[in-house]
Structure formats: structure tokens, C-alpha cells
Amino acid sequence: MPNPTHEVTIYRLSGAVPDIDAFLETLPGTYLDESASDDIAFPEYAGAGAVAFHWRRAPAPAPWVKAATHLIGPLPHDYETLDCGALLQLDVDGDRYAIGFGSGFRAIPEQFKDHGFGLRFTIRAVDADKVRSVVRRSMTGLGRQDATHVPSGIPIGHIGVSEYTELVGRLAGLVDPHDLGLDRGKPVRVEGSAGLRLRIPLDRDRLVALLRRISEICARTVPDDFAFVEAVTPVRDDWRLDDLDRRLDDRLRGAAGEDDTGTRLAAAVPMDLADLAHQARSHLIKIGSVELLCRGDLDLEAVLSRCRLQHRVPPVHALRRGEVRMCEDDEGRRVIGRASADKWLAAAVRVNEREYFLVEGTWYEGGTEYFATIRRRIAGLFRPVPSLALPAWPDDLKPLPGSRKRGEAVYNEWVQDALGKSRFLNLDRTGARTEFHGSNGFEPCDLLGPDNELVHVKAGKGTEPFSHLFSQALVSAEALYLRPDARASFAELVRETSCGVRELPEGWRPAKVVLAMKVNRKAPLTPATLFPNAQIALAHLTQTLARHGIEVEVMAVPREG
């Protein structure tokens, strides 16, 4: 019989709470303090310290009763909901974890959560080829949040996260159970943000062993596939943070529609609460001593109005000390999520041609990792040993007598003649036709490789030739992947050009693009020596084609003296 499990969200507590007494001192006036009955227990765990709370709140009218009464008529008074929950805290080798049951997660004070814990675990444990969902926030100051969900799982590179303009706040995927020390056959589904959601064993010894394993995984070096998640670093200079807070202070004192400070503001939903947003019927804003109810979506002006009324402290301090609660009823009584008020605000500030963004309460500088990220993204495209064996490009290569071909056209024809159409079919200067691409169509590739790779060949000294190469490769691969008429035309072109030697398989779509480049200079072709503009164009090409599952490889065409 399999060991019983239960899906929960695990939080790791920060070092801000030294002991259980300090934790209890934070409860007056909070969710747990409002319970009708509660109790505390000290369960025994081998190798771990444990304390648990459990409670029940007084029955309350169901949140839908008031609206239904208007349309149906009087309803029984005992149509009520009963809210209860439990919270288990475990100290395992100095790491303190909190596990909520029912409404238990609501009793963990925000200031005591390690808000990076869940994401930190997932990017170190999840199989990079089996990512199920990603939620990210754009660094634009507009509060835009995007989510990608693929239940079956896909490689992280196919999702198309913009590494230097988006911050990943939540990631879900599959983990090898043996990596977690679990004796089950199927991969374990996990989701990480501030907390870590997964199924835990309902056995005390196994749970402690699992938490110990989670701590070990969090201490690992992040794999290369997920390194970009931690590549965008916050602003750390105290003088810059003070300047940004001062600018935000000035903006918070103005009305929502006014902006003479160069600072843009927008309401945002904390990524940890994104899945609950559709349940929200109201928001309760508590900045200062007064609570302000906001029905429907959070109103930016309501947040600013509370900040402007704080005279004893700067508005930005009041914002960070404040809280916004997401409620599932119109009266703001049934809280389903909460976060500090600064996490509900997105801001963008321009200072001396540099852009700074407030995301989830933290300041980031946009663009600081731009070229490092670009090079990191394209580094894996340059293999130590290319997958295709293209012959060296002779320096004295000349066209056949009477031919007007020059440059790559001569090389492509020479490769086909030397190696045969079955290995490399010369399709340079040909066209695959579609209704969209006009009468001349588009050039699908220069050479069709032995496994039907789309090979694009270019020689050059500067950026322009290679940027054109990347553009041609993008147009071709997307057209052949997305348009049936393009694939039909290409299949016919391959058959006719090869005189029947080559035939595309039924249902073929492009799976790989090879960029074969001859650089007319002595420096070797590497991500660092590729021209900066070409690096950007290559990164864009790779990211776009990855969404279609198309692999990209870059290889240097060797020179022959």
C-alpha cells in the first residue's frame, strides 16, 4: 500500500523571528488572533523541534448570500461558512519551516516569510525540460504580469522568458522523486514562489527527511538552464536606494494622474497571489491607522490617497509598513491573501538615462545584465564539435566559367558537388511560395542538411551580413513551421531540385536551424567575438524559434588557405 500524502504549501521562516515566544507576540490583531477557539500543541518529531497551532473561527454568512438574496429572496440565516485551520512549525537542523493546513497559511506573518524560498528550490530541483508553468513580471513599471501554463511540461527555453526585462516570480515543474529522497515512481509536481507547493508524506520521520533534503537542494548551485532567474539583481547601493525612495516619495504625494517627477506608477498583483486574483471581490487597504475598502480591482488612487495622508513618516515608509488584503467578499471580511502594500505597486523611474523598476517591493536596474545575459543565452549554440561536417572554405574558390555566382552561392554549389545532394542539397537563391510572401516567395535555406536541417551560410566582416542571415533564418523557420502551404511548396522544391534524390517525410516540420558563418578575420568565432548587434539578433532568433521547439546551432565554416 502506497504511503499516504497530502498537498500543502511549505514556507521557510526567515531569521527575523528568533523563537516561538517572539512569534506568539506578533499574533495580536492578526488572522489567528481573531479565531473563536484555538489551541497549541507540541508534537514529537525525531531530529526536529515542533510546535503547532490549530483554530476555528466563528461561523460567518457565506460571501454569496447577500447578492443571492437580492435576486432570489430571503434565504435561511444558517447559510454560513466555517473557517478553520492548523499551522505546523518544524525546526530542522536550524532551518525553520511552516506548513499550513486549511486556512493555516494565512496565519504566517508576512515579515517572517523567506519570500525567495519556493522559487529558489524549484529552479534547483525542477527538470529544465519539464517546466509546467511560469509567472513573470515585466520590468516596465506598468504592472504587467504574464503566465504560461503547459500541463504536459516543456523545456524552459521554449517558454520565451525575456531574461533581461522580466522577473520570474513563480515556476512549476516536475522533480525526480529520488532527488527528494522519496520512494515513489512518478515525478513529483512542485510549484515555487514565496512558498513551495508539493505533496508531503503523512509520516513524521519521512517529513523531516524531506525537509532536510529540501534544505540541501536550496544550497546547490543553480543549473545553467535556470541561471537567468537569479541573474537580474536588485539595486544594492544605499545612496541609490535612498535616491530612488526619495523620487518615489515625491510621486506618492501627487495624484494618480499627475506625473512631473519622471516616475510611472501602476497597480499590480503580487505574483504569490496571482492564482487567487480571480476570486477577489474587494481589497482592504491598511496604510496608517485607517482601513480603506476598495471593491473590485485594487484602485491605485486609493493607495496614493492613504500615502498622502501620512504626515509623521515619509509616504514610501508608510507604503512599506502598510498592507493590502485580498478578500473574496464585497465587504472585505473574508481575507484570502495579503501582502505588504509596496508589493501591490509597480513603479518605473528614469535617472540619467538609466531605468529603475520597483517590482514586488524591491528596486532593480533595467539593462545592467543585458549583454551578459545575451552572451549567456547564445553560449550553448556554439558547440565544441559541430554537428555538421561542412568542408573548409577555400580562399581561392572561384565560380565555374560563365557563372555569375559569387560568395556564398559559389560555396554552396561547391559543397553540394563535393558531398552529394543526399548530404547537402543546394537551395541557395530558390524560393518557397505562399500567399503571404508574394510571387518570389522566401528563401528557405542555403543548404538542406542530411537530417533535413535548414543550413544558412554567410561570410562577412561586420554586423550587417550576419544580422541579415539571422533575419532570413527566422522568416524561413517560422513560415515553414506555421504555414502548411509553405511546407507543401518547400517539399515540392526539395523534390524537384534534388531530381528525386531527396524527399521530405510526411508531416515534416523544421526541427533544427544551423547558422554556418565564415568570419573574415583572424579571431575565432565565439559568443564574445561575435559583433554586439549580431549577438542581440541571434539571441532574439533563438528565443523566438525555441517557442516552436526549433533548435539553433552556430558553427564556424573553417577557412582553407
C-alpha positions in Angstrom: 0.0 0.0 0.0 1.5 3.4 -1.0 2.4 5.8 1.7 -0.3 8.5 2.2 0.5 12.0 1.1 -1.2 15.4 1.2 -0.6 18.5 -1.0 0.4 21.6 1.1 2.4 24.8 0.8 5.6 24.9 2.8 7.1 28.2 3.8 10.6 28.8 5.2 10.8 31.3 8.0 13.4 34.0 7.9 15.9 34.7 10.7 13.7 37.6 11.8 11.8 35.5 14.4 14.3 34.1 16.9 11.9 31.8 18.9 8.3 30.7 19.4 7.7 33.3 22.1 8.6 36.1 19.6 6.3 34.5 17.1 3.4 34.5 19.5 3.9 38.2 20.3 3.1 39.0 16.6 -0.3 37.4 16.7 -2.5 40.1 18.5 -4.7 41.7 15.9 -3.9 39.1 13.2 -5.9 36.4 11.5 -5.1 33.8 14.2 -6.0 36.3 17.0 -9.5 36.6 15.5 -10.3 32.9 16.0 -13.2 31.8 18.2 -11.2 29.0 19.6 -7.6 27.9 19.3 -5.0 25.6 20.9 -1.3 25.0 20.8 0.4 21.6 20.6 4.0 20.3 20.8 4.1 17.1 18.7 7.2 14.9 19.0 9.5 14.7 15.9 12.7 12.8 16.0 15.5 15.1 14.9 13.3 18.2 14.8 11.6 20.7 17.1 7.9 21.2 16.5 5.1 23.4 17.6 1.6 23.5 16.1 -1.5 25.8 16.3 -5.0 24.9 15.3 -8.1 27.0 15.5 -11.7 27.6 14.4 -13.2 30.9 13.6 -16.8 31.8 14.4 -19.4 30.9 11.6 -19.9 33.8 9.1 -22.5 34.3 6.4 -21.4 32.8 3.1 -20.0 35.6 0.9 -22.6 35.0 -1.8 -25.7 35.2 0.4 -26.2 38.9 0.2 -26.1 39.1 -3.6 -28.3 36.0 -4.0 -30.9 37.5 -1.6 -31.5 40.4 -4.0 -32.3 38.1 -6.9 -33.9 35.1 -5.1 -35.4 36.5 -1.9 -34.8 35.8 1.8 -32.5 32.8 2.5 -32.1 30.9 5.7 -29.9 32.6 8.3 -27.8 29.5 8.8 -26.2 29.6 5.4 -22.8 30.1 6.8 -19.2 29.1 6.3 -16.9 27.7 8.9 -13.3 28.6 8.7 -10.6 26.5 10.5 -7.0 25.6 10.0 -3.8 24.5 11.5 -0.2 25.6 11.3 2.8 23.3 12.0 6.3 24.7 12.5 9.3 22.5 12.3 12.9 23.3 13.1 15.2 21.0 11.1 18.9 21.5 11.5 18.4 25.2 12.0 16.1 25.8 9.1 12.6 26.7 10.3 9.6 25.6 8.1 5.9 26.3 8.4 3.2 24.1 6.9 -0.4 25.3 6.7 -3.5 23.1 6.6 -6.8 24.5 5.6 -6.5 28.3 6.2 -3.3 27.8 8.1 -1.1 29.6 5.6 -2.9 32.9 6.5 -1.5 32.8 10.0 2.1 33.2 8.9 3.1 36.8 9.3 4.5 38.3 6.0 7.6 39.7 7.7 8.7 36.2 8.8 8.5 34.5 5.4 11.6 33.9 3.4 10.0 35.2 0.2 12.6 33.7 -2.2 12.4 30.2 -0.8 10.0 28.4 -3.0 11.4 29.8 -6.3 15.0 29.2 -5.0 14.1 25.5 -4.6 12.3 24.9 -7.9 15.0 26.4 -10.1 17.5 24.0 -8.5 15.3 20.9 -8.5 12.9 21.0 -11.4 13.8 19.2 -14.6 14.5 22.0 -17.1 12.8 20.0 -19.9 9.6 19.6 -17.8 8.5 23.0 -16.8 4.7 23.2 -16.4 4.2 26.9 -15.7 6.0 30.2 -15.3 4.6 33.5 -14.0 6.8 36.6 -14.6 6.5 40.4 -14.2 7.7 42.7 -16.9 10.2 45.5 -15.8 8.2 48.3 -17.4 6.5 50.0 -14.4 3.1 49.1 -15.9 2.4 46.2 -13.6 2.1 43.7 -16.5 2.2 40.1 -15.4 2.3 37.1 -17.8 1.7 33.4 -17.1 2.4 30.4 -19.3 0.8 27.1 -18.4 1.7 23.8 -20.2 0.3 20.8 -18.2 2.4 18.3 -20.0 5.6 20.3 -19.4 8.1 21.8 -21.9 11.7 22.9 -21.9 12.2 26.3 -20.1 13.8 27.7 -23.3 10.6 27.1 -25.2 8.6 29.4 -22.9 10.3 32.6 -24.2 11.1 34.5 -21.0 12.8 37.7 -21.7 15.8 37.3 -19.4 16.7 41.0 -19.1 13.2 42.6 -19.0 11.2 40.1 -17.0 11.4 38.8 -13.4 10.3 35.2 -12.8 8.2 35.1 -9.6 6.7 31.6 -9.8 7.8 28.4 -11.5 6.2 24.9 -11.5 7.5 21.7 -12.9 8.4 18.1 -12.3 11.1 16.8 -9.9 12.7 13.3 -9.8 11.3 11.7 -6.6 14.7 10.1 -5.8 16.2 13.6 -5.6 13.8 14.3 -2.8 14.5 11.0 -1.1 11.0 9.7 -1.9 10.3 6.1 -2.8 7.7 6.7 -5.5 7.9 6.1 -9.2 6.2 9.1 -10.7 7.9 12.6 -10.9 6.8 14.9 -8.2 4.9 18.1 -9.2 6.1 21.2 -7.4 5.4 24.9 -7.6 7.6 27.5 -6.0 7.1 31.2 -5.3 7.4 32.5 -1.8 6.2 29.1 -0.6 6.8 25.6 -2.1 3.7 23.6 -3.0 4.0 19.8 -3.3 2.7 16.6 -1.8 4.3 15.7 1.5 4.4 12.2 3.2 2.0 11.9 6.1 4.7 10.3 8.2 6.7 12.3 10.7 10.1 10.8 10.0 9.6 10.9 6.3 8.6 14.6 6.5 11.7 15.5 8.5 13.8 13.7 5.9 12.1 15.5 3.1 12.6 19.0 4.7 16.2 18.1 5.3 16.5 17.2 1.6 14.8 20.5 0.6 17.4 22.4 2.6 20.2 20.6 0.8 18.8 21.3 -2.6 18.3 25.0 -1.8 22.1 25.2 -1.1 23.1 23.9 -4.5 24.4 26.0 -7.3 21.6 26.9 -9.7 21.8 24.9 -13.0 22.7 26.8 -16.2 19.3 26.4 -17.7 17.8 28.4 -14.8 20.7 30.8 -14.0 18.8 33.7 -15.7 16.2 33.6 -13.0 18.7 34.9 -10.4 20.7 37.0 -13.0 18.7 40.2 -12.5 20.0 41.5 -9.2 18.5 44.3 -7.1 20.0 47.7 -6.6 22.4 47.4 -3.6 24.0 50.9 -3.3 22.5 52.6 -0.2 22.8 56.1 -1.8 21.0 54.9 -4.9 18.2 53.3 -2.9 17.8 56.4 -0.9 17.6 58.5 -4.1 15.0 56.1 -5.6 12.9 56.1 -2.5 13.0 59.9 -2.4 11.8 60.1 -6.0 9.1 57.6 -5.2 8.1 59.7 -2.2 7.6 62.7 -4.4 5.5 60.7 -6.8 3.4 59.2 -4.0 2.5 62.7 -2.7 0.9 63.5 -6.1 -2.4 62.3 -7.5 -2.7 59.2 -9.7 -2.9 61.2 -12.9 -0.2 63.7 -12.1 3.4 63.0 -13.0 6.0 65.7 -13.1 8.7 63.6 -11.4 9.5 61.2 -14.2 8.1 58.3 -12.2 5.4 56.0 -13.6 3.1 54.1 -11.2 0.7 51.2 -11.7 -1.3 48.8 -9.5 0.0 45.2 -9.6 -0.9 41.9 -8.0 1.8 40.1 -6.1 3.0 37.1 -8.0 2.5 34.9 -5.0 -1.3 35.8 -5.1 -1.8 35.7 -8.8 -3.8 32.5 -8.8 -6.3 34.0 -6.3 -6.9 37.2 -8.2 -10.0 35.8 -10.0 -11.6 35.1 -6.6 -11.1 38.7 -5.3 -14.2 40.8 -4.9 -12.7 43.6 -2.8 -9.4 44.8 -1.3 -8.8 46.2 2.1 -6.0 48.8 2.2 -4.4 49.5 5.6 -1.8 52.2 5.3 -1.5 54.1 8.6 -4.2 53.5 11.2 -7.2 53.5 8.9 -8.5 50.7 6.8 -10.0 51.6 3.4 -12.3 49.2 1.5 -11.9 49.1 -2.3 -14.5 47.0 -4.1 -13.4 45.2 -7.3 -9.8 45.6 -8.5 -7.3 47.5 -6.4 -7.5 51.2 -7.2 -4.2 53.0 -7.5 -5.7 56.3 -6.4 -7.0 54.7 -3.2 -3.4 53.6 -2.3 -2.0 57.0 -3.1 -4.7 58.8 -1.1 -3.7 56.8 2.0 0.0 57.5 1.4 -0.6 61.2 1.1 -2.4 61.3 4.4 0.6 60.0 6.4 2.4 63.1 7.8 4.5 61.5 10.5 6.5 59.3 8.2 7.5 59.6 4.5 4.9 58.1 2.2 7.2 55.3 1.0 7.8 54.2 4.6 4.1 54.2 5.2 3.6 52.1 2.0 6.2 49.5 3.1 4.7 49.3 6.6 1.2 49.0 5.2 -0.8 46.0 4.0 -3.3 45.2 1.3 -5.7 42.3 1.9 -7.4 40.4 -0.9 -10.9 39.4 0.0 -13.5 37.1 -1.5 -16.5 39.1 -0.4 -17.7 42.7 -1.1 -17.3 43.8 2.5 -13.7 43.0 3.0 -14.3 40.5 5.8 -13.1 37.2 4.2 -9.4 37.5 3.5 -7.9 35.1 1.0 -4.5 36.7 0.7 -2.4 39.5 1.9 0.9 41.2 1.3 2.7 44.4 2.2 1.4 47.4 0.3 4.6 48.0 -1.7 4.2 44.7 -3.4 0.9 45.9 -4.9 2.6 48.7 -6.7 4.8 48.8 -9.8 7.0 51.8 -10.5 9.5 53.0 -13.1 12.0 55.8 -12.6 14.4 57.2 -15.2 17.6 58.7 -13.8 20.4 60.0 -16.1 19.4 57.7 -19.0 19.1 54.7 -16.7 15.8 52.9 -15.9 15.0 51.6 -12.4 11.9 49.5 -11.6 10.2 48.7 -8.3 8.9 45.1 -8.5 7.5 43.3 -5.6 8.8 46.0 -3.2 12.4 45.8 -4.5 14.3 48.2 -6.8 16.0 46.8 -9.9 18.1 48.5 -12.6 17.0 47.5 -16.1 19.7 46.6 -18.6 22.6 46.1 -16.2 22.7 42.4 -17.2 21.7 42.9 -20.8 24.9 41.8 -22.7 25.9 39.3 -20.0 22.5 37.7 -20.4 22.7 37.8 -24.2 26.1 36.0 -24.2 24.9 33.5 -21.6 21.9 32.7 -23.8 23.8 32.2 -27.0 26.9 30.4 -25.5 25.3 27.0 -25.8 24.7 27.5 -29.5 28.5 27.2 -30.2 29.4 23.5 -29.9 33.0 22.4 -29.4 32.4 19.9 -32.2 29.8 21.0 -34.8 27.0 18.5 -35.6 27.6 19.0 -39.3 30.9 18.5 -41.2 31.0 21.3 -43.7 34.2 21.4 -45.7 36.7 24.3 -45.3 36.0 27.3 -47.5 39.0 27.6 -49.9 40.4 31.1 -50.2 40.8 30.6 -54.0 37.3 29.3 -54.6 36.0 30.6 -57.9 32.7 30.2 -59.8 32.5 27.9 -62.8 33.3 29.6 -66.1 30.4 31.7 -67.3 28.7 31.6 -63.9 27.6 34.9 -62.3 27.5 33.4 -58.8 29.7 35.0 -56.2 30.5 34.4 -52.5 28.2 32.0 -50.6 26.4 30.9 -53.8 29.7 29.5 -55.1 30.5 27.8 -51.8 27.0 26.2 -51.5 27.2 24.9 -55.1 30.7 23.5 -54.4 29.6 21.8 -51.2 26.7 20.0 -53.0 29.0 18.9 -55.8 31.7 17.7 -53.4 29.5 15.9 -50.9 26.4 15.0 -52.9 22.8 16.1 -52.8 21.9 13.4 -50.3 24.1 15.1 -47.7 23.8 18.7 -48.6 21.2 19.9 -51.1 21.9 23.4 -52.5 18.8 25.5 -52.3 20.5 28.9 -52.4 18.6 31.5 -54.5 15.5 29.4 -54.6 12.1 30.3 -53.2 9.2 28.6 -51.4 5.9 30.3 -52.2 3.0 31.2 -50.0 0.1 33.6 -50.4 1.7 35.8 -47.7 5.2 36.0 -49.1 4.4 37.2 -52.6 5.3 35.9 -56.1 9.0 35.4 -55.3 8.3 33.6 -52.0 11.0 33.3 -49.3 14.4 31.6 -49.4 14.1 28.5 -47.1 17.8 27.9 -46.6 21.1 27.8 -48.4 21.7 24.1 -47.8 19.4 21.3 -46.7 21.4 19.1 -44.3 21.5 15.3 -44.1 18.7 15.2 -41.5 16.8 18.0 -43.1 18.5 20.7 -41.1 17.9 24.2 -42.5 21.5 25.4 -43.0 22.1 29.1 -43.7 25.6 30.2 -44.8 27.2 33.6 -44.7 30.6 35.2 -44.9 31.3 38.7 -43.6 33.4 41.1 -41.6 30.9 43.3 -39.9 27.5 43.0 -38.2 25.2 43.6 -41.2 25.7 40.3 -43.2 25.1 38.2 -40.1 22.1 40.2 -38.9 20.6 39.6 -42.4 21.4 35.9 -42.0 19.6 35.7 -38.7 16.6 37.6 -40.1 16.4 35.2 -43.1 16.6 32.2 -40.8 13.8 33.5 -38.6 11.5 34.2 -41.5 12.1 30.9 -43.1 11.8 28.7 -40.0 8.6 30.4 -38.8 7.0 30.2 -42.2 7.8 26.5 -42.6 6.7 25.7 -39.1 3.4 27.7 -39.1 2.2 27.6 -42.7 1.0 24.4 -44.4 1.3 26.0 -47.8 4.9 26.9 -47.1 5.7 23.3 -46.2 4.0 22.0 -49.3 5.9 24.4 -51.5 9.2 23.5 -49.8 8.6 19.8 -50.1 8.0 20.2 -53.9 11.1 22.4 -54.1 13.3 19.8 -52.4 11.9 17.0 -54.7 12.4 19.0 -57.9 15.8 20.5 -57.1 17.2 17.1 -56.0 15.7 15.4 -59.0 14.0 12.9 -56.7 17.1 12.2 -54.6 15.6 13.9 -51.5 12.1 13.7 -50.2 10.8 15.3 -47.0 9.0 12.8 -44.7 5.2 13.1 -44.2 4.3 15.7 -41.6 7.8 17.2 -41.6 8.3 20.5 -39.8 11.7 22.2 -39.2 13.4 20.9 -36.1 16.8 22.5 -36.4 18.4 25.6 -37.9 22.2 25.7 -38.4 23.9 29.0 -38.9 27.2 28.4 -40.8 29.4 31.5 -40.6 32.7 32.4 -42.1 34.3 35.3 -40.3 36.8 37.2 -42.5 39.2 37.9 -39.6 41.8 36.0 -37.5 39.8 35.9 -34.2 37.9 32.7 -33.7 34.1 32.7 -33.8 32.8 32.7 -30.2 29.9 34.4 -28.4 32.3 37.1 -27.2 33.8 37.8 -30.6 30.5 37.9 -32.5 29.6 41.5 -33.1 27.3 43.0 -30.4 24.4 43.8 -32.7 24.7 40.3 -34.1 24.7 38.9 -30.6 21.3 40.6 -29.9 19.8 39.4 -33.2 21.0 35.9 -32.6 19.5 35.8 -29.1 16.2 37.1 -30.4 16.2 34.4 -33.2 17.0 31.6 -30.7 14.3 32.7 -28.2 11.7 33.0 -30.9 12.4 29.7 -32.5 12.6 28.0 -29.1 8.9 28.7 -28.6 8.3 26.4 -31.6 10.7 23.7 -30.4 13.2 24.5 -33.1 16.9 24.0 -32.1 19.5 26.5 -33.2 23.2 25.8 -33.7 26.0 28.2 -34.7 29.1 26.8 -36.4 32.2 28.4 -37.9 32.9 27.4 -41.5 36.7 26.7 -41.4 39.0 28.6 -43.7 41.4 26.9 -46.1 44.5 28.9 -47.0 
